[in-house]
């Protein structure tokens, strides 16, 4: 079951996490959190996001294979044309 907490946005956008959550996850002043905006649903995580690092690894892998954004878009256009037949 989800434990819902209500927090208030203070001046300059400051929010305070409830003490029970800070203690449960060992959060201290200065700790970094990752905030994901999923179309207006905010997910706050005490773990660092790996999305950027994953995107960088995928980009590097594709570049090493000679792929570019334009080459991938061209393949996508060709595939779309095949579905139109």
C-alpha positions in Angstrom: 0.0 0.0 0.0 1.2 3.5 -0.8 2.0 5.8 2.0 0.9 9.3 0.8 2.4 12.4 2.2 1.4 16.0 1.5 4.1 18.6 1.3 3.9 22.3 0.7 6.0 24.3 -1.8 7.5 27.2 0.2 9.2 30.4 -1.1 11.6 29.9 -4.0 10.2 26.4 -4.6 11.6 24.9 -1.4 10.0 21.6 -0.2 10.6 19.8 3.0 10.6 16.0 3.1 8.9 14.6 6.2 11.3 13.7 9.0 10.0 10.1 8.9 11.1 9.7 5.2 14.5 11.4 5.8 15.2 9.0 8.6 13.9 6.0 6.8 16.2 6.6 3.8 19.1 8.1 5.7 18.7 11.5 3.9 20.7 14.4 5.2 21.1 18.1 4.4 23.1 18.4 1.1 22.1 14.9 -0.3 21.2 14.9 -3.9 17.9 13.5 -5.1 16.7 12.8 -8.7 13.4 14.4 -9.8 11.7 12.9 -12.8 8.7 14.7 -14.4 6.5 12.0 -16.0 4.0 14.3 -17.6 3.0 16.1 -14.4 3.6 13.2 -12.1 6.8 13.9 -10.1 9.0 11.0 -9.0 11.6 11.9 -6.4 14.3 9.3 -5.8 17.2 9.2 -3.4 19.2 7.4 -6.2 21.0 9.1 -9.0 19.3 8.7 -12.3 21.1 6.5 -14.8 19.0 7.7 -17.8 21.7 10.2 -19.0 24.5 7.7 -18.6 22.5 5.1 -20.5 21.7 7.5 -23.3 25.4 8.4 -23.6 26.3 4.7 -23.8 23.7 4.1 -26.5 24.8 7.1 -28.5 28.5 6.1 -28.3 27.6 2.5 -29.4 25.6 3.8 -32.4 28.3 6.2 -33.4 30.9 3.5 -33.2 28.8 1.5 -35.7 28.6 4.6 -38.0 25.0 5.3 -37.2 23.8 8.9 -37.1 20.5 10.5 -36.3 19.9 11.1 -40.0 20.6 7.5 -40.9 18.2 6.2 -38.3 15.5 8.6 -39.4 16.0 7.5 -43.0 15.4 3.9 -42.0 12.3 4.9 -40.1 11.0 6.8 -43.2 11.6 3.7 -45.4 9.9 1.4 -42.9 6.9 3.8 -42.8 6.7 3.7 -46.6 6.6 -0.1 -46.5 3.6 -0.1 -44.2 1.8 2.3 -46.7 1.9 -0.2 -49.5 
